[in-house]
Amino acid sequence: MKLKHVLIISLILIVLLIITTIILYKLNIIEHKKYSNNDFNIDTYISSIDKDNDGIDDQTDILNEAKKYVKTKPKYKSKYYSTGYSNDEYGVCTDVVAIALKNSGYDLMELVNSDIINNKEDYDIDVIDKNIDFRRVKNLKVYFKNTAIELTTDINELDEWQGGDIVIFDKHIAIVSDNRNKNGIPFIIHHSNPYQIRYEEDVLENYNVVGHYRIS
């Protein structure tokens, strides 16, 4: 084979390798480098409340419990549970939030059900079912708007985004991570599909943020 052909093939392979690497990075198959609040001189928010009296403030508790839950690597499947909360190896995006809050002292199933009963006109619900209502994003949009501290939806207001916050998208929900990308945009802790490799990802910029809340 002539040297010219070898060089052309080598160049093509290099280009393909670069393109593949970029695609894998964009898909978060290649893990992104993580930065902390300190790297951007951002003060970490500490809640003054410790709902479950475990010695850990709520903001930190919610963050830690979300990370603990996704470490179990739940498989993505939408199921109905007569117990309300998922209690097996399966789950969906709302379970990350519900379980993180429950283990921090907030029983989201009871809280959402109570808010629906007291403010039914706010919710698009024909038949109330507390076992599933709190596991629907559309209901959580209303619940957190009614009960939590509403924050900016501009992801470039870096100081306003803290680990343990709740972020809502059009049809998805997640917990904000304490890790950030090179531009200071936070990662999110979430469960979005059956093919997800990592549950803490640098994908906030890929979504349309419709709500950003902090438990008060």
N, C-alpha and C positions, 0 to 999 in steps of 0.2 A: 504494500500500500504506500502510495506516495506521501511524503511528509505533509504536503498541502492538505490532503484528505484527512490525515490524522489530526492536524490542527483544527480543521473545520468540525470534525466529530467531537473533539475535546471541547471546543467552544460551545457547541450545541449542548453537550452534557453539563457544562458549567452553568449555562443559562437555565436549563431545566432544573438543576439543583437549586439555583437561586429562587426560581419561581415556586418550586415545591416548598422550600423553606419559608417563603413569605406566606404561602397558603396555609401551611401548618401553624405558623405563628398567628395568623388572623383567626384561625379556627380554635386557638388556644390549646392545640395539641402539643405545641412547644410552649412550655410554661414561661410566662412573662416575669421579668424581674420586679420584685416588690420593694416599695419604699414605705417609710413610715411618716407620721405627722411631723416628727422631728426634722426630717429631711426638707420640709417646707416651712419650718417655724410655725407650725399650727399647734395650738394648745388643744390637748385632748380633753373632750368634754367628760366630766364625771357627774353623774346624777346625784342629787341630794337624797334620793329615795332608795330604800332597800326593801322592796315589797315582801320578799320571803324571809327577811331577817337572817340571811346567811353570811353577812359580813361583806358582801360584794354589792356595789351599787347597781341599780337596774340597768343602766346603759352597758356596763361591762358584762353584767350577767347575761343579758340578751345576746350580746356578741359571742360570749363564750359558749352559751348553750346552742346557738346556731352552728358554730364550728363543731361542737361535740356531736350534734345530730348528723351532720353531713359526713362525718368521719365513719359513720356506719355504712356509708355508700348505699343509700336506699335506691331501689329500682323504681323506675318511673312507671306508674300505672294509676289510673283514676279508679278508685274503688269506693264503695259505700261501707261505712263501719257503723254497726249498731252502738258501738261505744263512742262514736264521734271521732275521736282521735285515731289516726292510723296506729296499729299495734303489731305490725309485721314488717317485713323487709321492703314493703312498697310505700310509695308516697308521691305527692305532687308538690308544686311550688308553694302552695299555701301551708303545707305541713311544716316547712322549714320555719315559717313565721310562728305558726300555732304552737309547735313544740318548744321553740326557743322561749316564747312568752310564758307558756305553761310552767316550764322548769325554772322560770324567774319569778313565779308567783302570780301570773295573770292567766286565769282560765278563760281563754278566748272563746271557747264554745259557749260558756255561760254569759260572758260579757256581750258577745254579739247577739245572742238570743234575747237578752234583756233589752238591748238597744233597739232591736227590731220590733219587739212588743211595744215599747214606749214611743217609737218613732216610725211606725209602719208606713207612713206616707212618704218617708225618705227612700224606702226600699222598693224595688220592683219584684215583689214576692207575692204569689197567690196563696200558697200554702206554706206555713212556717214549719221547718224541720230543723231543729237545733243540731241534729247529728251531722248535717251537711252544710247548712247555711254559712257557718264560719269558715268553711273550706272553699268558698267561692270568691274569686278576686273581686267581682262586681260588688259583693256585699262588704268586703273589707275596705274597698274604696270609700264607701259611705260611713262605715263604722269609724275608721281612723279620722276621717274628716270631722265627724261628730265629737270625737273624744280625745284625740291626740293633739300635740303641738304641730301646727302646719308650718313647714319650712320651704325654702326655695326649691324650685325645680330646675334651676340653672346649674348644671354640673360644673361650670367654671367658677362658681362662687365656692372655692375650695374649703374655706374655713367653716362653711355651713354644713359640710358633710362629715359625719362622724360615724365610726364603727358602732353598730348597734341601732342605727336609725333604720326605718322601714321605708323602702322605695317601691312605688307602684307604677307599673307600665300599663299599656292598653289592655293586655290580657295576661299579665304576669306580675309576680310580686317577689321581693327579695329582702334580705337583710344587708345593710351596707357593711362592708368589711373595714377593718382598721388598716389594711394594706392599700397602697396606692400605686399607680403606674408612674412613669418617668415625668409625666406632666402634672401629677398631683391628683388625677382623677381616681376616685376610690374603686377598688374591686367590689364585686357583690358576691354574697353567699346565696346560692339559689339552686333550684332543681327544675330544669326546663324541658328535658326530653330524654327518651330512653337511651340515647347514644352519648350522653354527656360523660366525659372522662374525668373532669375536675368540677368540683362544686363551688370553688372560690375562684372567680374568673375576672379578668380585665375586659368586661363587655358592657359596662354602663353606657358607653358612648354609642352602642349598637341599638339601644332602645329609645323609645319616646317616653320620657318621664312625665307621668300625669299626676303624681302625688309623692310627697316626701314628708315623713312624719317622725316624731319622737315621742315615746311614751312619757307622759307627764305624771 
